Protein backbone atom coordinates (compact mmCIF):
# COMPACT_ATOMS: atom_id res chain seq x y z
CA UNK A 1 0.00 0.00 0.00
CA UNK A 2 1.24 3.53 -0.68
CA UNK A 3 1.63 6.35 1.83
CA UNK A 4 -2.04 7.37 1.70
CA UNK A 5 -3.72 7.45 5.11
CA UNK A 6 -6.67 5.07 5.07
CA UNK A 7 -9.73 5.20 7.31
CA UNK A 8 -8.45 2.53 9.71
CA UNK A 9 -5.17 4.37 10.22
CA UNK A 10 -6.91 7.69 10.89
CA UNK A 11 -9.39 6.00 13.24
CA UNK A 12 -6.45 4.57 15.19
CA UNK A 13 -4.88 8.03 15.39
CA UNK A 14 -8.11 9.56 16.61
CA UNK A 15 -8.16 7.11 19.53
CA UNK A 16 -4.90 8.56 20.88
CA UNK A 17 -6.58 11.04 23.29
CA UNK A 18 -8.72 8.35 24.92
CA UNK A 19 -5.83 5.89 25.14
CA UNK A 20 -3.48 8.46 26.66
CA UNK A 21 -5.94 10.11 29.04
CA UNK A 22 -7.03 6.70 30.38
CA UNK A 23 -3.46 5.75 31.29
CA UNK A 24 -2.54 7.41 34.58
CA UNK A 25 1.22 6.64 34.33
CA UNK A 26 1.41 8.34 30.92
CA UNK A 27 -0.55 11.38 32.08
CA UNK A 28 1.70 11.61 35.15
CA UNK A 29 4.81 11.39 32.95
CA UNK A 30 3.55 14.35 30.92
CA UNK A 31 2.40 16.47 33.85
CA UNK A 32 4.97 19.18 33.07
CA UNK A 33 3.98 19.53 29.42
CA UNK A 34 1.46 22.09 28.29
CA UNK A 35 1.86 22.67 24.57
CA UNK A 36 0.32 22.50 21.12
CA UNK A 37 1.95 20.23 18.56
CA UNK A 38 1.26 19.08 15.05
CA UNK A 39 1.08 15.41 14.14
CA UNK A 40 0.93 14.68 10.42
CA UNK A 41 -0.13 11.27 9.19
CA UNK A 42 0.56 11.38 5.49
CA UNK A 43 -1.17 14.53 4.31
CA UNK A 44 -3.64 14.62 7.23
CA UNK A 45 -2.66 17.07 9.98
CA UNK A 46 -3.80 16.76 13.58
CA UNK A 47 -3.40 19.62 16.04
CA UNK A 48 -2.80 18.20 19.48
CA UNK A 49 -3.33 20.29 22.59
CA UNK A 50 -1.76 18.93 25.78
CA UNK A 51 -2.40 20.43 29.18
CA UNK A 52 -0.45 19.00 32.12
CA UNK A 53 -0.14 15.63 30.39
CA UNK A 54 -3.80 15.31 29.39
CA UNK A 55 -4.76 15.61 25.75
CA UNK A 56 -7.40 18.34 25.76
CA UNK A 57 -7.94 18.53 22.00
CA UNK A 58 -7.03 16.38 19.01
CA UNK A 59 -8.35 18.22 15.98
CA UNK A 60 -8.12 17.05 12.41
CA UNK A 61 -7.02 19.84 10.11
CA UNK A 62 -5.95 21.65 8.25
CA UNK A 63 -6.78 24.45 10.64
CA UNK A 64 -5.71 27.79 9.25
CA UNK A 65 -3.53 30.05 11.35
CA UNK A 66 -3.09 27.39 14.06
CA UNK A 67 0.27 27.62 15.74
CA UNK A 68 2.23 24.74 17.21
CA UNK A 69 5.39 24.33 19.27
CA UNK A 70 6.83 21.32 17.46
CA UNK A 71 5.70 19.05 14.64
CA UNK A 72 6.18 15.40 13.77
CA UNK A 73 5.52 14.38 10.17
CA UNK A 74 5.59 10.88 8.67
CA UNK A 75 3.82 9.20 5.81
CA UNK A 76 0.95 6.82 6.41
CA UNK A 77 3.07 3.74 5.84
CA UNK A 78 5.54 4.93 8.48
CA UNK A 79 2.79 5.34 11.08
CA UNK A 80 1.20 2.04 10.06
CA UNK A 81 4.49 0.29 10.80
CA UNK A 82 5.19 2.38 13.95
CA UNK A 83 1.82 1.29 15.40
CA UNK A 84 2.40 -2.43 14.94
CA UNK A 85 2.76 -4.26 18.30
CA UNK A 86 6.44 -4.91 17.46
CA UNK A 87 7.59 -2.41 14.82
CA UNK A 88 10.49 -3.27 12.55
CA UNK A 89 13.85 -1.64 13.33
CA UNK A 90 13.83 1.95 12.14
CA UNK A 91 10.10 2.30 12.81
CA UNK A 92 10.15 1.68 16.56
CA UNK A 93 10.99 5.27 17.53
CA UNK A 94 10.34 8.73 16.06
CA UNK A 95 14.05 9.59 16.10
CA UNK A 96 14.92 6.31 14.38
CA UNK A 97 12.28 7.13 11.78
CA UNK A 98 13.76 10.61 11.33
CA UNK A 99 17.31 9.25 11.05
CA UNK A 100 16.16 6.86 8.30
CA UNK A 101 14.35 9.67 6.46
CA UNK A 102 10.92 8.24 7.31
CA UNK A 103 9.83 11.15 9.51
CA UNK A 104 10.55 14.85 10.04
CA UNK A 105 10.66 16.61 13.37
CA UNK A 106 10.64 20.39 13.42
CA UNK A 107 9.94 23.42 15.56
CA UNK A 108 11.02 24.16 19.11
CA UNK A 109 12.54 20.87 20.20
CA UNK A 110 13.11 21.91 23.83
CA UNK A 111 9.61 20.94 25.06
CA UNK A 112 9.77 17.76 23.00
CA UNK A 113 13.13 16.73 24.43
CA UNK A 114 12.16 17.72 27.99
CA UNK A 115 9.10 15.46 27.72
CA UNK A 116 10.43 12.90 25.29
CA UNK A 117 9.20 9.74 27.03
CA UNK A 118 5.72 11.22 27.30
CA UNK A 119 5.62 12.20 23.61
CA UNK A 120 6.90 8.77 22.61
CA UNK A 121 4.17 7.16 24.73
CA UNK A 122 1.55 9.37 23.08
CA UNK A 123 2.77 8.45 19.61
CA UNK A 124 2.96 4.74 20.45
CA UNK A 125 -0.49 4.59 22.09
CA UNK A 126 -2.24 3.02 19.03
CA UNK A 127 0.04 -0.03 19.23
CA UNK A 128 -2.37 -1.63 21.68
CA UNK A 129 -5.12 -1.48 19.04
CA UNK A 130 -3.19 -3.68 16.61
CA UNK A 131 -3.27 -6.80 18.77
N, C-alpha and C positions, 0 to 999 in steps of 0.2 A: 504494500500500500504506500502511496506517496505521503508527503508531509501535510496533507489536508486534515484539519481537525474534524473528526466525525462526531456524531451525536453522542455516542457512548463516552468518548474521551472528554467532551465538554461537560457531560453529566457528572462524570467522575470529578472533574475540576470543581464543579459547583457544589460538591459535597464537602469540600475542604473546610468551610467555616464550621459546619456541624461536627465534623470529625475532630477538629482542633479544639473547639470550645467545650466539647464533651470530655476531653482528656486533661484532667487537672494537672498532671506533671508537665505537660507541654505548656499550658497556660502559665503555670508558675515559672517555667524556664523563661518565658517571654515577658515577665512582669515589668521589666524595665524598658520595653519597647513600645513606643507610641509613634506611629509613622504611617505614611501612605506609600505603597509601592505598586509597581506595575508588573503583572505577570502576563507574558504573552505566550499563548499556545498556538503555534502556527501564526495565522494572521488575526487571531481573536484575542483582543486585549481584555484583561480583567484588572480593575483598580481595587486594590485590597487596602482596607483601612484597619489598622491594628491599634487597639487602645489597651495598654497595660497587659499585653499578651492575649487578649481576646479579640477575635476578628469581629469587628463591628459592622463592616460592610464588605461585600464581595460583588462588585458591579461589573457586568459585562459591558464593554464599550463597543466602539470608541466613544469616549466622553470628551467633548471638546473643552479645551482650556483646563483640563484636570491636571494638577501638578502631582508629582511623586518624588520621593526621596531617592529611591534606587529602582532599577528595573532588571528583570530576568527574562530573557527571550530565548525560546527554543522552538524548533519546529514540532509538529504534532508527533512525528515518529520518535523524536527524542523523548518527549513526555510519555508516550506510550511505553517505551522501554524503561524509562525511569520509574514508572509506576508498577512495573512487574514486581511480584513478591521478592524475587532475587534478580535484580537487574544485571545485565552483562557488564564486565569491566568497561569503564569509560562512561557508563550511564548511571552509575550508582550514586553520583554526587554532582552537584551543580558546578563545582570547580573542575572536576574531571571532565564534565561535558564541555565546559568553556575551553579547557586546555586542548581538547580534541577538535575544537571548532564546531561543536554541536550546540552550543549555547553562547549567549552574550550576556554579560553583566555590566551594567553601567550606572552612572549617577554617583551619589555620595555613598561611598562604601563603608564609611565609619559606622553608621548604625547597623548595617548588614554584618560587618565583622564583629561588632560588639555583641551581637545577638545571633551569631552564626548557627549555633545548635538549634535554636528556636526556629529560625528561618528554614533550616534543613528539615526539621520535623514537619513544619507546615507544608513544605513542598513534597515531602514523602508521604503525607497522610493518605492519599488515595491508594497506596500499596495494599492496604488491608481490604480493599474492595475487589482486588484481583484474585482472591483465593478461591 
